[in-house]
Amino acid sequence: TVQELQKGHGGWNDDMEAILGKEGKVFIVLPGGDIITDFGRRHWRFNPLCLNIRSQSSGTGERKGPSCDERNNLFMQLLLAAASAAAESHSEKPTKKIAVGDTV
């Protein structure tokens, strides 16, 4: 289950259930392979094995960046993610290539 796959990848939050099966965007690919996703006003960290690529970004065109509040919130999430990643080891390797801007 997704809850099991999230162990060691940011964990599970019951609020995540609302976005399962929904379409979001890849916001950041972390060095360990975990994915920070953008689902509107919320960002979630996922094990890449939990995501299905629906479409890949073309890598062209101008992208609208996050607001100041979103950047501050994301910065705090990234600090927590970095601390968590430093404390754990990642033995799973995703078999699919996920990039920023992909729809998942």
CYANA upper distance limits for C-alpha pairs under 8 A (distance plus 0.5 A):
  1 THR  CA      5 LEU  CA      6.88
  2 VAL  CA      6 GLN  CA      6.58
  2 VAL  CA     50 CYS  CA      6.71
  3 GLN  CA      7 LYS  CA      7.45
  3 GLN  CA     11 GLY  CA      7.94
  3 GLN  CA     12 TRP  CA      6.09
  5 LEU  CA      9 HIS  CA      8.15
  5 LEU  CA     47 ASN  CA      7.10
  5 LEU  CA     49 LEU  CA      7.86
  5 LEU  CA     50 CYS  CA      7.46
  6 GLN  CA     10 GLY  CA      6.82
  6 GLN  CA     11 GLY  CA      5.34
  6 GLN  CA     12 TRP  CA      6.34
  6 GLN  CA     46 PHE  CA      7.12
  6 GLN  CA     47 ASN  CA      6.32
  6 GLN  CA     50 CYS  CA      8.50
  7 LYS  CA     11 GLY  CA      5.50
  7 LYS  CA     12 TRP  CA      7.76
  8 GLY  CA     88 GLU  CA      7.19
  8 GLY  CA     89 SER  CA      8.41
  8 GLY  CA     90 HIS  CA      8.02
  9 HIS  CA     34 ASP  CA      7.11
  9 HIS  CA     45 ARG  CA      7.63
  9 HIS  CA     46 PHE  CA      6.78
  9 HIS  CA     47 ASN  CA      5.93
  9 HIS  CA     85 ALA  CA      8.38
 10 GLY  CA     45 ARG  CA      6.40
 10 GLY  CA     46 PHE  CA      7.37
 10 GLY  CA     47 ASN  CA      8.45
 10 GLY  CA     81 ALA  CA      7.28
 10 GLY  CA     84 SER  CA      7.82
 12 TRP  CA     16 MET  CA      7.71
 13 ASN  CA     17 GLU  CA      8.33
 15 ASP  CA     19 ILE  CA      8.47
 16 MET  CA     20 LEU  CA      7.24
 16 MET  CA     44 TRP  CA      8.25
 19 ILE  CA     23 GLU  CA      8.36
 19 ILE  CA     39 PHE  CA      8.05
 23 GLU  CA     39 PHE  CA      7.90
 23 GLU  CA    103 THR  CA      7.04
 23 GLU  CA    104 VAL  CA      6.17
 24 GLY  CA     37 THR  CA      7.00
 24 GLY  CA     38 ASP  CA      6.09
 24 GLY  CA     39 PHE  CA      5.32
 24 GLY  CA     40 GLY  CA      8.08
 24 GLY  CA    103 THR  CA      6.15
 24 GLY  CA    104 VAL  CA      5.89
 25 LYS  CA     37 THR  CA      6.09
 25 LYS  CA     38 ASP  CA      5.59
 25 LYS  CA     39 PHE  CA      7.23
 25 LYS  CA    100 VAL  CA      8.09
 25 LYS  CA    101 GLY  CA      6.20
 25 LYS  CA    102 ASP  CA      6.18
 25 LYS  CA    103 THR  CA      5.10
 25 LYS  CA    104 VAL  CA      6.36
 26 VAL  CA     35 ILE  CA      7.23
 26 VAL  CA     36 ILE  CA      6.76
 26 VAL  CA     37 THR  CA      5.12
 26 VAL  CA     38 ASP  CA      6.70
 26 VAL  CA     98 ILE  CA      8.29
 26 VAL  CA     99 ALA  CA      7.16
 26 VAL  CA    100 VAL  CA      5.34
 26 VAL  CA    101 GLY  CA      5.58
 26 VAL  CA    102 ASP  CA      5.86
 26 VAL  CA    103 THR  CA      6.90
 26 VAL  CA    104 VAL  CA      7.36
 27 PHE  CA     35 ILE  CA      7.99
 27 PHE  CA     36 ILE  CA      5.96
 27 PHE  CA     37 THR  CA      5.58
 27 PHE  CA     38 ASP  CA      6.21
 27 PHE  CA    100 VAL  CA      5.95
 27 PHE  CA    101 GLY  CA      6.90
 28 ILE  CA     35 ILE  CA      6.45
 28 ILE  CA     36 ILE  CA      5.47
 28 ILE  CA     37 THR  CA      7.45
 28 ILE  CA     99 ALA  CA      8.39
 28 ILE  CA    100 VAL  CA      6.21
 29 VAL  CA     33 GLY  CA      6.62
 29 VAL  CA     34 ASP  CA      6.56
 29 VAL  CA     35 ILE  CA      5.23
 29 VAL  CA     36 ILE  CA      6.77
 29 VAL  CA     98 ILE  CA      8.15
 29 VAL  CA     99 ALA  CA      7.22
 29 VAL  CA    100 VAL  CA      7.05
 30 LEU  CA     34 ASP  CA      5.78
 30 LEU  CA     35 ILE  CA      6.55
 30 LEU  CA     36 ILE  CA      7.86
 32 GLY  CA     85 ALA  CA      7.94
 32 GLY  CA     90 HIS  CA      7.49
 33 GLY  CA     47 ASN  CA      8.15
 33 GLY  CA     48 PRO  CA      7.50
 33 GLY  CA     93 LYS  CA      8.27
 33 GLY  CA     94 PRO  CA      8.14
 34 ASP  CA     45 ARG  CA      7.17
 34 ASP  CA     46 PHE  CA      6.29
 34 ASP  CA     47 ASN  CA      5.60
 34 ASP  CA     48 PRO  CA      6.29
 35 ILE  CA     44 TRP  CA      8.49
 35 ILE  CA     45 ARG  CA      6.00
 35 ILE  CA     46 PHE  CA      5.67
 35 ILE  CA     47 ASN  CA      6.94
 35 ILE  CA     48 PRO  CA      6.59
 36 ILE  CA     43 HIS  CA      6.87
 36 ILE  CA     44 TRP  CA      5.97
 36 ILE  CA     45 ARG  CA      4.89
 36 ILE  CA     46 PHE  CA      6.87
 37 THR  CA     43 HIS  CA      5.81
 37 THR  CA     44 TRP  CA      5.70
 37 THR  CA     45 ARG  CA      6.76
 37 THR  CA     46 PHE  CA      7.81
 38 ASP  CA     42 ARG  CA      6.56
 38 ASP  CA     43 HIS  CA      5.15
 38 ASP  CA     44 TRP  CA      7.28
 39 PHE  CA     43 HIS  CA      6.57
 39 PHE  CA     44 TRP  CA      8.28
 41 ARG  CA     70 GLU  CA      8.41
 43 HIS  CA     74 LEU  CA      7.87
 46 PHE  CA     50 CYS  CA      7.17
 46 PHE  CA     51 LEU  CA      8.11
 47 ASN  CA     51 LEU  CA      8.00
 48 PRO  CA     94 PRO  CA      6.73
 48 PRO  CA     98 ILE  CA      8.25
 49 LEU  CA     94 PRO  CA      6.55
 51 LEU  CA    104 VAL  CA      6.51
 52 ASN  CA    104 VAL  CA      5.91
 53 ILE  CA     98 ILE  CA      7.82
 53 ILE  CA    102 ASP  CA      7.36
 53 ILE  CA    103 THR  CA      6.54
 53 ILE  CA    104 VAL  CA      5.08
 54 ARG  CA    102 ASP  CA      8.07
 54 ARG  CA    103 THR  CA      5.89
 54 ARG  CA    104 VAL  CA      5.79
 55 SER  CA    102 ASP  CA      6.38
 55 SER  CA    103 THR  CA      5.65
 55 SER  CA    104 VAL  CA      7.69
 56 GLN  CA     99 ALA  CA      8.05
 56 GLN  CA    101 GLY  CA      7.64
 56 GLN  CA    102 ASP  CA      4.91
 56 GLN  CA    103 THR  CA      6.77
 57 SER  CA     99 ALA  CA      8.14
 57 SER  CA    100 VAL  CA      8.04
 57 SER  CA    101 GLY  CA      5.71
 57 SER  CA    102 ASP  CA      5.36
 57 SER  CA    103 THR  CA      7.93
 59 GLY  CA    101 GLY  CA      8.21
 66 PRO  CA     70 GLU  CA      6.12
 66 PRO  CA     71 ARG  CA      6.50
 67 SER  CA     71 ARG  CA      6.63
 68 CYS  CA     72 ASN  CA      6.69
 69 ASP  CA     73 ASN  CA      6.61
 70 GLU  CA     74 LEU  CA      6.39
 71 ARG  CA     75 PHE  CA      6.38
 72 ASN  CA     76 MET  CA      6.91
 73 ASN  CA     77 GLN  CA      6.82
 74 LEU  CA     78 LEU  CA      6.51
 75 PHE  CA     79 LEU  CA      6.70
 76 MET  CA     80 LEU  CA      6.79
 77 GLN  CA     81 ALA  CA      6.51
 78 LEU  CA     82 ALA  CA      6.42
 79 LEU  CA     83 ALA  CA      6.74
 80 LEU  CA     84 SER  CA      6.59
 81 ALA  CA     85 ALA  CA      6.44
 82 ALA  CA     86 ALA  CA      6.58
 83 ALA  CA     87 ALA  CA      6.98
 84 SER  CA     88 GLU  CA      7.00
 85 ALA  CA     89 SER  CA      7.61
 98 ILE  CA    102 ASP  CA      7.30
